[in-house]
């Protein structure tokens, strides 16, 4: 395993969940819930969706927390965190809490129809298909991220995650087949 390249450990785009920027938050949630990644016999759930533009170009990413933040009803977003916390205080009149809960649910249902592009975050770093996996390690540590989109000739072809890199390095060290 000398000179292990990103292309050898990445998850190809056809196996990694992605949606167009105009999909709704609800559609993005459905894709995330139904996606199971099977890499080397290890199964996991995606934490991040890739967001693609009209020409299948990478325009951003969205994580579960971004989607949940995007579902928060508009009238709650404008209030302070302290005020929002009080709305769920069980010491208040239970009838008021029930009325408030119904209002929140309606707000969440409305916000679930927003485009995922509204809550996506920009891509902080990418890596090339032919780069050495230690370049991926550097990028992930530098930017404090656990997933890098993989590009080939400027087009997204997949992702590499810390878990795949970790396993490749651990396997190499344990077998004493050093990859550097």
Residue pairs with C-beta under 8 A, 6 or more apart in sequence:
1 168
1 171
1 172
1 175
1 177
1 178
1 179
2 177
2 178
2 179
2 180
3 132
3 179
4 132
4 133
4 168
4 172
4 179
5 129
5 130
5 131
5 132
5 133
6 127
6 128
6 129
6 130
6 131
6 132
6 133
6 135
6 136
6 150
6 160
7 129
7 130
7 150
7 152
8 133
8 168
9 133
9 160
9 164
9 165
9 167
9 168
10 129
10 150
10 157
10 158
10 159
10 160
10 164
11 37
11 39
11 158
11 159
11 160
11 161
11 164
12 157
12 158
13 50
13 156
13 157
13 158
13 159
15 37
15 158
16 37
16 46
16 50
16 158
16 159
17 31
17 32
17 35
17 46
17 49
17 50
18 49
18 50
18 51
18 52
19 27
19 28
19 31
19 49
19 50
19 51
19 52
19 116
20 51
20 52
20 53
20 54
21 51
21 52
21 53
21 59
21 60
21 115
21 116
21 117
21 120
22 115
22 116
22 117
23 31
23 115
23 116
24 112
24 113
24 114
24 115
24 116
25 67
25 70
25 71
25 111
25 112
25 113
25 114
25 115
25 116
25 119
26 112
26 113
27 116
28 49
28 62
28 67
28 116
29 67
29 112
31 49
32 45
32 46
32 49
32 64
32 67
35 45
35 46
36 43
36 44
36 45
37 43
37 44
37 45
37 46
39 163
39 164
40 164
40 167
42 163
42 167
44 163
47 63
47 64
47 146
47 147
48 61
48 62
48 63
48 147
49 61
49 62
49 63
49 116
50 58
50 61
50 149
50 156
50 159
51 58
51 59
51 60
51 61
51 62
51 116
51 117
51 120
52 58
52 59
52 156
53 59
56 155
56 156
57 155
57 156
58 123
58 126
58 149
58 151
58 156
59 117
59 120
60 117
60 120
60 121
60 122
60 123
61 120
61 121
61 123
61 147
61 149
62 116
62 119
62 120
62 121
63 121
66 119
66 120
66 121
67 116
67 119
69 119
70 111
70 114
70 116
70 118
70 119
71 108
71 111
71 112
72 107
72 108
72 111
73 103
73 104
73 106
73 107
73 108
73 110
73 111
74 107
74 111
75 107
76 84
76 87
76 104
76 107
86 92
87 100
87 104
88 97
90 97
123 149
124 143
124 145
125 139
125 142
125 143
125 145
125 148
126 148
126 149
126 150
126 151
126 156
127 135
127 136
127 139
127 148
127 149
127 150
127 151
127 160
128 150
128 151
128 152
129 150
129 151
129 152
129 157
130 152
132 180
133 160
133 165
133 168
133 169
133 179
134 180
136 148
136 160
136 165
137 165
137 169
139 145
139 148
140 146
140 148
140 162
140 165
146 161
146 162
146 163
147 159
147 160
147 161
147 162
148 159
148 160
148 161
149 156
149 158
149 159
150 156
150 157
150 158
150 159
150 160
151 157
168 179
169 179
172 178
172 179
